[in-house]
Amino acid sequence: MAPSRTYQNAASRWAGIGPYYAMFPVRFADETIQKYSQPGDTVIDPFAGRGTAVFSAATQDRIGIGIDINPVGFVYGQTKIEPARRDAVERRLEQLGRSASDYVEEADKLPEFFQLCFSVPVRQFLLAARSNLNWRKRKIDRTVMALLLVYLHGKKGAALSNQMRQTKAMSPEYSVRWWRARKFDPPEIDPVAFMRTRVRWRYAKGMPPGGGSRMYLGDSATKLRHLRTRIERGSMARARFLFTSPPYHAVTNYRYDQWLRLWLLGGVPNARRTGVPGEGKFEGRKPYRRLLRRVFEEAATILDESATVYVRTDTRKFTYDTTVAVLDDVFNDKVMIEIKRPLDGTSQTHLFGDTNGPKQGTGEVDLILKPR
């Protein structure tokens, strides 16, 4: 039976870390993994986002392996399956609070957006976290960073910021105009006390099981080759279930949507494009085809012959046709089944060419490839 997600156990408290666009619904991930895999199986998601599939696998006695190029997703995903102890997290928050006074001058020099988004103590604290948390290598620091990213921006009073959406950071220019027009000031918050309360709620039901699951940060094709080497050396079992949702063509710009969280992880203090691969909307058709082919070809090399492949995509013609063609070619030894997933209203894909409309439901479709 899939785990309960009612905040009454550790799995439900940790499943929602953190706010992220284009993510699997948790219940859907739980039910799908339960249906198409067995306890002990390795489940792979090469476009893991915030690690929902990986976490779901880990909490259902599977081994989840996820890969994502976005560091925000990596921090969320790896923290959910391997959080540090609560006492260590609280001590680290207090250390950051004590060092925040070292960042008075730097906090004053931040662009106008930051002056209106965060109070002075919060700005200093965030700069201390940005400079001192080694989230790539240290479990404690990564856990603190993940929780900070969750509450970095959102509803005023429930986050560290002035009023803002939680899932997506708006552009600095738009935000400044919006706040000034409404005479909104950043909330006066003691960041250590604020975060301590959230940490204690998160840990109140315990820590979730990791079970050998892991998130990787980087290019999926490269990381999949690394995993293939591990399989060849006998240190990892072949995956029995591939469960993923690749980025949809020309829809979500992960760099823009998460620019403020990326700043806290060490990025630039604006939402402008950087030209770094994987940070845009995957707008070019040829690069998009190459991306899917590279990743699925590498994924095929680490799958067991009996593995099932489950891919969710959207129904706009180019994304759908390209995904079907690549999967049919790479996994030509399997039978493809389609399950349409209409939505009751419009979705983000409707803005980018999905013409099904609200009456028919905007489209997503699940492509399931099973052994013949």
C-alpha positions in Angstrom: 0.0 0.0 0.0 1.3 3.5 -0.9 2.3 5.6 2.1 -0.1 8.1 3.6 0.6 11.8 2.8 -1.4 13.5 5.5 1.5 15.1 7.5 1.0 12.4 10.2 4.2 10.6 9.4 7.8 11.4 8.4 7.2 10.6 4.7 4.3 13.0 4.4 6.2 15.8 6.2 9.2 15.5 3.9 7.5 14.7 0.6 6.6 18.3 -0.1 10.2 19.7 -0.1 10.2 21.9 -2.0 8.2 24.3 -4.2 8.9 23.4 -7.9 7.2 23.7 -11.3 6.4 20.7 -13.5 6.6 18.1 -10.7 4.9 14.7 -10.4 2.0 14.8 -8.0 3.1 12.8 -4.9 0.2 10.5 -4.9 0.6 9.7 -8.6 4.3 8.9 -8.0 3.4 6.6 -5.0 0.7 4.7 -6.9 2.7 4.3 -10.1 5.9 3.1 -8.4 3.8 0.7 -6.4 2.1 -0.7 -9.5 5.1 -1.1 -11.8 7.9 -2.1 -9.5 8.6 -4.4 -6.6 10.3 -3.9 -3.2 14.0 -4.0 -3.7 13.9 -2.8 -7.3 16.0 0.1 -8.5 13.8 3.0 -9.9 15.6 5.5 -12.1 14.4 9.1 -13.0 16.8 10.9 -15.3 14.8 14.1 -15.2 14.2 14.0 -11.5 13.3 17.7 -10.7 12.8 17.9 -7.0 13.1 14.1 -6.6 9.5 13.1 -6.1 9.9 9.8 -7.8 13.2 9.1 -6.0 11.6 9.9 -2.6 8.5 7.8 -3.4 10.7 4.9 -4.3 12.8 5.2 -1.1 9.7 5.3 1.1 8.3 2.2 -0.5 11.4 0.0 0.0 12.8 0.6 -3.5 16.1 2.2 -4.4 15.5 5.5 -6.1 18.1 7.1 -8.4 17.5 10.6 -9.7 19.5 13.0 -11.9 18.8 16.6 -12.5 20.8 19.5 -14.0 19.1 22.1 -11.7 20.9 22.5 -8.4 17.6 23.6 -6.7 16.1 20.2 -7.6 19.2 18.4 -6.4 19.2 20.1 -3.0 15.6 19.3 -2.5 15.7 15.7 -3.7 18.9 14.7 -1.9 17.8 16.3 1.4 14.5 14.4 1.4 16.1 11.1 1.2 19.1 11.9 3.4 18.4 14.8 5.8 20.8 15.7 8.6 19.8 15.3 12.3 17.5 18.0 13.6 19.9 19.1 16.4 22.7 19.5 13.9 20.5 21.6 11.6 19.5 23.9 14.5 23.1 24.4 15.5 24.0 25.3 12.0 21.2 27.9 11.8 22.5 29.4 15.0 26.0 29.6 13.6 24.8 31.4 10.5 22.8 33.8 12.8 26.0 34.7 14.6 28.0 35.2 11.5 25.2 37.3 9.8 26.7 40.5 11.3 29.7 40.1 9.1 27.5 40.9 6.0 26.2 44.3 6.9 28.0 46.2 4.2 27.3 43.5 1.6 23.6 43.5 2.5 23.4 47.2 1.9 24.9 46.9 -1.6 22.4 44.3 -2.9 20.1 45.5 -5.7 16.8 47.3 -5.0 14.9 44.1 -5.4 16.6 42.6 -2.3 16.1 45.7 -0.3 12.3 45.5 -0.8 12.1 41.7 -0.7 13.9 41.0 2.6 14.4 43.0 5.9 18.0 43.9 6.9 18.4 40.9 9.3 17.1 38.5 6.7 19.4 39.9 4.0 22.4 39.5 6.3 21.4 36.0 7.3 20.9 34.9 3.7 24.3 36.3 2.7 25.9 34.3 5.5 24.1 31.2 4.3 25.1 31.8 0.7 28.7 32.2 1.6 29.1 29.5 4.2 26.8 26.6 3.4 28.7 23.9 1.4 25.5 22.3 0.1 27.2 20.2 -2.5 29.3 18.1 -0.1 28.0 18.5 3.4 24.7 16.8 4.5 24.1 19.3 7.3 24.6 22.3 5.1 22.5 20.8 2.3 19.6 20.2 4.7 19.8 23.8 6.0 19.9 25.1 2.5 17.0 23.0 1.3 14.8 24.3 4.2 15.9 27.9 3.5 15.0 27.4 -0.2 11.5 26.3 0.8 10.8 29.4 2.8 12.9 31.9 0.8 9.9 33.4 -0.8 6.2 33.0 -0.6 3.1 34.5 1.2 4.1 37.3 3.5 4.3 36.1 7.0 4.8 32.5 5.9 8.1 33.1 4.2 11.3 35.2 4.7 10.3 37.5 1.8 7.8 40.2 1.0 4.7 39.0 -0.7 5.6 36.7 -3.6 4.6 33.4 -5.2 6.2 30.4 -3.6 6.6 28.2 -6.6 8.1 30.8 -8.9 10.2 33.9 -8.3 8.9 36.8 -10.3 11.2 39.1 -12.1 13.0 41.8 -10.0 11.6 44.7 -12.0 8.0 43.4 -11.8 8.3 42.7 -8.1 9.7 46.1 -7.3 6.8 47.9 -9.2 4.2 45.6 -7.6 5.5 46.2 -4.0 5.9 50.0 -4.5 2.4 50.3 -6.0 1.0 48.6 -2.9 3.4 50.2 -0.4 4.5 46.7 0.8 7.5 46.5 3.0 9.5 43.4 3.8 8.4 41.6 7.0 10.5 42.1 10.0 11.6 38.6 10.9 14.2 37.0 13.1 15.4 34.5 10.5 16.9 32.0 13.0 13.7 31.9 15.1 11.6 31.7 12.0 13.5 28.8 10.6 13.8 27.0 13.9 10.0 26.8 14.1 9.8 25.4 10.6 12.6 22.9 11.2 10.9 21.5 14.3 7.6 21.1 12.4 9.4 19.2 9.6 11.1 16.8 12.0 8.2 16.3 14.4 7.3 12.9 13.0 10.9 11.8 12.5 13.1 11.3 9.4 12.2 9.5 6.2 14.0 6.3 5.1 16.6 6.7 2.4 17.4 3.1 1.8 20.4 3.7 -0.5 18.6 6.1 -2.8 20.5 9.0 -4.2 20.2 12.2 -6.3 22.9 13.2 -8.8 23.5 16.8 -9.9 24.5 17.2 -13.6 23.9 16.2 -17.1 21.8 13.1 -17.2 23.6 11.4 -20.1 26.9 11.8 -18.4 25.6 10.6 -15.0 23.9 7.6 -16.6 27.3 6.5 -18.1 28.7 6.7 -14.6 25.9 4.5 -13.4 26.5 2.0 -16.2 30.1 1.7 -15.0 28.9 1.0 -11.5 26.7 -1.8 -12.9 29.5 -3.3 -14.9 31.7 -3.3 -11.7 28.9 -5.0 -9.8 28.3 -2.2 -7.3 24.8 -1.4 -8.5 21.8 -3.5 -9.8 20.2 -2.7 -13.1 17.1 -0.6 -12.9 13.7 -2.4 -13.2 11.6 0.7 -13.7 12.3 4.0 -15.5 9.8 6.6 -14.4 10.3 10.2 -15.6 8.8 13.3 -17.2 11.3 15.1 -19.5 11.1 18.9 -19.8 8.3 19.9 -22.2 9.5 21.7 -25.3 9.5 25.6 -25.0 7.5 25.7 -21.8 9.4 26.0 -18.5 12.5 28.1 -18.1 14.1 26.7 -14.9 16.6 29.4 -14.7 14.0 32.2 -14.7 11.4 30.4 -12.5 14.0 29.7 -9.8 16.3 32.6 -10.2 16.1 33.7 -6.6 16.7 30.3 -5.2 19.6 29.9 -7.6 21.0 33.2 -6.3 21.0 31.7 -2.8 22.9 28.7 -4.1 25.6 31.1 -5.4 24.2 32.3 -8.7 23.7 35.8 -10.1 21.3 38.3 -8.5 18.9 38.6 -11.4 16.6 36.6 -13.7 18.4 37.2 -16.9 19.3 34.3 -19.1 22.8 32.9 -18.7 23.1 30.8 -21.9 24.0 27.8 -19.7 22.6 24.5 -21.2 19.6 23.2 -19.2 18.7 26.6 -17.8 16.3 27.7 -20.6 13.0 26.5 -22.1 14.5 23.9 -24.5 13.2 26.0 -27.3 15.3 24.6 -30.2 13.7 21.6 -31.9 16.9 19.9 -32.9 18.5 20.3 -29.4 15.3 19.0 -27.8 15.3 15.9 -29.9 19.0 15.4 -29.2 18.4 15.8 -25.4 15.7 13.1 -25.3 17.7 10.7 -27.5 20.9 11.1 -25.6 19.3 10.6 -22.2 17.0 7.7 -23.2 19.8 5.9 -25.1 22.0 6.1 -22.0 19.2 5.1 -19.7 18.5 2.0 -21.9 22.0 0.7 -21.1 21.3 0.5 -17.4 17.9 -1.1 -17.5 17.1 -4.7 -16.9 15.6 -6.6 -19.9 12.4 -6.9 -18.0 12.2 -3.2 -17.1 9.1 -1.0 -17.7 9.6 2.5 -18.9 7.0 5.1 -17.9 7.2 8.6 -19.4 4.8 11.5 -18.9 4.8 14.2 -21.5 2.3 16.8 -22.9 0.1 16.5 -25.9 1.2 19.5 -28.0 2.2 18.1 -31.3 6.0 18.6 -31.4 6.7 17.5 -27.8 4.4 14.5 -28.1 5.5 13.4 -31.6 9.2 13.8 -30.7 8.9 11.9 -27.4 6.9 9.0 -29.0 9.4 8.7 -31.9 12.5 8.7 -29.6 11.0 6.2 -27.2 9.7 3.9 -30.0 13.2 3.9 -31.6 15.3 3.5 -28.4 13.0 0.9 -26.8 11.9 -0.9 -29.9 11.9 -4.2 -28.1 9.0 -3.0 -25.9 5.2 -2.4 -26.5 4.0 1.1 -26.0 0.7 1.9 -24.3 -0.8 5.4 -24.0 -2.9 6.8 -21.2 -4.3 10.2 -21.8 -4.4 12.5 -18.8 -6.8 15.4 -19.6 -7.1 18.2 -17.1 -10.3 19.9 -16.2 -9.0 23.4 -16.9 -6.1 25.0 -18.7 -2.5 24.4 -17.8 0.8 26.0 -18.5 1.0 24.1 -21.8 -2.1 25.9 -23.0 -0.1 29.1 -23.2 2.4 27.4 -25.5 0.2 25.8 -28.2 -2.0 23.2 -26.5 -5.3 24.0 -28.3 -7.4 21.3 -26.7 -9.1 24.0 -24.6 -10.7 23.8 -21.2 -13.7 21.8 -22.4 -11.7 18.9 -23.6 -9.0 19.4 -21.0 -5.5 20.4 -21.7 -3.3 17.5 -22.4 -0.7 15.3 -20.8 -0.2 11.7 -21.8 1.6 8.8 -20.1 3.6 6.5 -22.4 4.2 3.1 -20.9 6.7 0.7 -22.6 6.6 -2.9 -21.4 8.5 -6.0 -22.5 6.8 -7.9 -25.4 
